[in-house]
Amino acid sequence: MKNSIYFSEEHDMFREQLRRFIEAEIVPNGEKWEEEGTTPREVLRRMGELGFLGIRYPEVYGGSEMDTLATVILAEELGRSTFGGFAVTVLVHTDMASPHLFNAGNKEQLDRFMPDIISGKKITAIAVTEPGAGSDVASIRTKATQTKGGWILNGTKMFITNGIYGDLFVVAAKTGSTSSTSRSYIVTMFIVEKGTKGFSNGQKLNKMGWHSSDTAELIFDNCFVPDKNVLGEVNQGFYAIMRNFQNERLVLGAQALGEAQKAIELTVDYVKERKAFNSVLWDKQAIRQRLAQRAGEVEAGRQLLYYAAWLDSQGVKCIKEVSMVKAYCGELVNRVMYDCQQFHGGFGYMKESTIERMVRDARIQSIGGGATEVMLEEVAKRM
Ligand SMILES: Cc1cc2nc3c(=O)[nH]c(=O)nc-3n(C[C@H](O)[C@H](O)[C@H](O)COP(=O)(O)OP(=O)(O)OC[C@H]3O[C@@H](n4cnc5c(N)ncnc54)[C@H](O)[C@@H]3O)c2cc1C
């Protein structure tokens, strides 16, 4: 990104290194992982060794102390891999689950968990959504009751990424005295380790896309969590979740943007080769103008994304801008995929085409991690 007002030489080097790694080690294998329904642990370990899993974390734990713009690079480049399932496996770990632990953890917890998180030895998951509460976090029903030396968790979490293969689960539970069925903001976060008695997986869930990411139901049945695994302040978890959702939304926007950019590139290549009515498809004005239009929209989204990331890196409050990024990019990637698949013709409907997978993978981008309508409410509140 030479001459960028946002990126330094260090950022550019990071992007190049990441792109090389993805081309060499992800793209050739991604299809196999889609079929297997998971991204192998060795890949995450390898990414840990290369320093990709701790870019924002302190050096003392193995991180590289970069900024929000570096996070955006990570998410964009993973999105460009064309394997959304792989991308989200990594990004949930680096930017949606582990930040809860890092931001709220005490010294003992950070010392205990961060080195393994950054090296990829332990993979994290974030468990907020439930069968009856997704967008409306205050309606969760999982309950934690205080007991001697810790807390007893009861409840079910739904659609949890890294739910089967993860090791450390950041779990939101109600700790207030209100009825477990009502909306309330009295929530506490807990670290639940794989293998804890009373904690199990429901079925691995089958999805439309993101096949190389595992998604599961989690069940807490009188699960004892010791006091040392309480994350942050008791009863203040709701506000911590909302704060950490900012990073999650920025990252999902960046991933969507990377996917959209790559889809346009693939489609331009395709229509410059494919012939119909005596010339290549690119010669049809309707096609090249639509692609030019989408390219402009992607560029506009990118500028908003970089601006929001820059604001965040300067410590400026930017809930409105981040919500715009998530809403805009989540919708845009779907419009882009629709057109790109259209211009691939019948081939774009075939499993062997890359665009077919990208279309399926993109659909969740306007739903998960803050649906478009919820994001627009965040914007509207600030208008
Ligand atoms: C593949 C996948 C992976 C996921 N991974 C995780 C994870 O790792 N951890 C986790 O905790 N959760 C995860 N989720 C959950 C995800 O974040 C939720 O599905 C999402 O927040 C929407 O919640 P919901 O499904 O309950 O939809 P609902 O809240 O029931 O909403 C349904 C739809 O209604 C609309 N809507 C909602 N609220 C409003 C409103 N106020 N105004 C107007 N319209 C509205 C939106 O269009 C929304 O899509 C995952 C989901 C999927 C599908």
The ligand as an SDF file (V2000), in Angstrom:
LIG
                    3D

 53 58  0  0  0  0  0  0  0  0999 V2000
  -21.8930  -19.3670   11.2690 C   0  0  0  0  0  0  0  0  0  0  0  0
  -22.1670  -18.5860   12.5100 C   0  0  0  0  0  0  0  0  0  0  0  0
  -21.1600  -18.3890   13.4320 C   0  0  0  0  0  0  0  0  0  0  0  0
  -21.4250  -17.6920   14.6160 C   0  0  0  0  0  0  0  0  0  0  0  0
  -20.4380  -17.5990   15.5740 N   0  0  0  0  0  0  0  0  0  0  0  0
  -20.7510  -17.0870   16.7920 C   0  0  0  0  0  0  0  0  0  0  0  0
  -19.8100  -17.1310   17.8720 C   0  0  0  0  0  0  0  0  0  0  0  0
  -18.6620  -17.5850   17.7090 O   0  0  0  0  0  0  0  0  0  0  0  0
  -20.1940  -16.6690   19.0780 N   0  0  0  0  0  0  0  0  0  0  0  0
  -21.4330  -16.1500   19.3060 C   0  0  0  0  0  0  0  0  0  0  0  0
  -21.7160  -15.7660   20.4340 O   0  0  0  0  0  0  0  0  0  0  0  0
  -22.3490  -16.0840   18.3030 N   0  0  0  0  0  0  0  0  0  0  0  0
  -22.0360  -16.5470   17.0610 C   0  0  0  0  0  0  0  0  0  0  0  0
  -22.9590  -16.5050   16.0430 N   0  0  0  0  0  0  0  0  0  0  0  0
  -24.2600  -15.8740   16.2780 C   0  0  0  0  0  0  0  0  0  0  0  0
  -24.5010  -14.6180   15.4860 C   0  0  0  0  0  0  0  0  0  0  0  0
  -23.7200  -13.5480   15.9540 O   0  0  0  0  0  0  0  0  0  0  0  0
  -26.0160  -14.3450   15.5560 C   0  0  0  0  0  0  0  0  0  0  0  0
  -26.6130  -15.3170   14.7110 O   0  0  0  0  0  0  0  0  0  0  0  0
  -26.3790  -12.9490   15.1410 C   0  0  0  0  0  0  0  0  0  0  0  0
  -25.9620  -12.0340   16.1200 O   0  0  0  0  0  0  0  0  0  0  0  0
  -27.8970  -12.7970   14.9500 C   0  0  0  0  0  0  0  0  0  0  0  0
  -28.5880  -13.3020   16.0520 O   0  0  0  0  0  0  0  0  0  0  0  0
  -29.7880  -14.3390   15.8330 P   0  0  0  0  0  0  0  0  0  0  0  0
  -29.3110  -15.4280   14.9420 O   0  0  0  0  0  0  0  0  0  0  0  0
  -30.3110  -14.7370   17.1540 O   0  0  0  0  0  0  0  0  0  0  0  0
  -30.8690  -13.5160   15.0530 O   0  0  0  0  0  0  0  0  0  0  0  0
  -32.0490  -12.6350   15.6950 P   0  0  0  0  0  0  0  0  0  0  0  0
  -31.5140  -11.8260   16.8030 O   0  0  0  0  0  0  0  0  0  0  0  0
  -33.1820  -13.5600   15.9560 O   0  0  0  0  0  0  0  0  0  0  0  0
  -32.3930  -11.6920   14.4830 O   0  0  0  0  0  0  0  0  0  0  0  0
  -32.9150  -12.2110   13.2440 C   0  0  0  0  0  0  0  0  0  0  0  0
  -32.8550  -11.1180   12.2120 C   0  0  0  0  0  0  0  0  0  0  0  0
  -33.7390  -10.0740   12.6040 O   0  0  0  0  0  0  0  0  0  0  0  0
  -33.2100   -8.8280   12.2380 C   0  0  0  0  0  0  0  0  0  0  0  0
  -33.0980   -7.9930   13.4520 N   0  0  0  0  0  0  0  0  0  0  0  0
  -32.6060   -8.3120   14.6640 C   0  0  0  0  0  0  0  0  0  0  0  0
  -32.6870   -7.2830   15.5130 N   0  0  0  0  0  0  0  0  0  0  0  0
  -33.2540   -6.2770   14.8260 C   0  0  0  0  0  0  0  0  0  0  0  0
  -33.6190   -4.9310   15.1440 C   0  0  0  0  0  0  0  0  0  0  0  0
  -33.3620   -4.3990   16.3440 N   0  0  0  0  0  0  0  0  0  0  0  0
  -34.2090   -4.1570   14.1780 N   0  0  0  0  0  0  0  0  0  0  0  0
  -34.4500   -4.6670   12.9470 C   0  0  0  0  0  0  0  0  0  0  0  0
  -34.1270   -5.9260   12.5950 N   0  0  0  0  0  0  0  0  0  0  0  0
  -33.5370   -6.7210   13.5120 C   0  0  0  0  0  0  0  0  0  0  0  0
  -31.8560   -9.0750   11.5850 C   0  0  0  0  0  0  0  0  0  0  0  0
  -32.0170   -9.0810   10.1700 O   0  0  0  0  0  0  0  0  0  0  0  0
  -31.4860  -10.4570   12.0610 C   0  0  0  0  0  0  0  0  0  0  0  0
  -30.6570  -11.1570   11.1330 O   0  0  0  0  0  0  0  0  0  0  0  0
  -22.7100  -17.1630   14.8430 C   0  0  0  0  0  0  0  0  0  0  0  0
  -23.7100  -17.3480   13.8830 C   0  0  0  0  0  0  0  0  0  0  0  0
  -23.4710  -18.0610   12.7460 C   0  0  0  0  0  0  0  0  0  0  0  0
  -24.5950  -18.2950   11.7790 C   0  0  0  0  0  0  0  0  0  0  0  0
  1  2  1  0
  2  3  1  0
  2 52  2  0
  3  4  2  0
  4  5  1  0
  4 50  1  0
  5  6  2  0
  6  7  1  0
  6 13  1  0
  7  8  2  0
  7  9  1  0
  9 10  1  0
 10 11  2  0
 10 12  1  0
 12 13  2  0
 13 14  1  0
 14 15  1  0
 14 50  1  0
 15 16  1  0
 16 17  1  0
 16 18  1  0
 18 19  1  0
 18 20  1  0
 20 21  1  0
 20 22  1  0
 22 23  1  0
 23 24  1  0
 24 25  2  0
 24 26  1  0
 24 27  1  0
 27 28  1  0
 28 29  2  0
 28 30  1  0
 28 31  1  0
 31 32  1  0
 32 33  1  0
 33 34  1  0
 33 48  1  0
 34 35  1  0
 35 36  1  0
 35 46  1  0
 36 37  1  0
 36 45  1  0
 37 38  2  0
 38 39  1  0
 39 40  1  0
 39 45  2  0
 40 41  1  0
 40 42  2  0
 42 43  1  0
 43 44  2  0
 44 45  1  0
 46 47  1  0
 46 48  1  0
 48 49  1  0
 50 51  2  0
 51 52  1  0
 52 53  1  0
M  END
$$$$
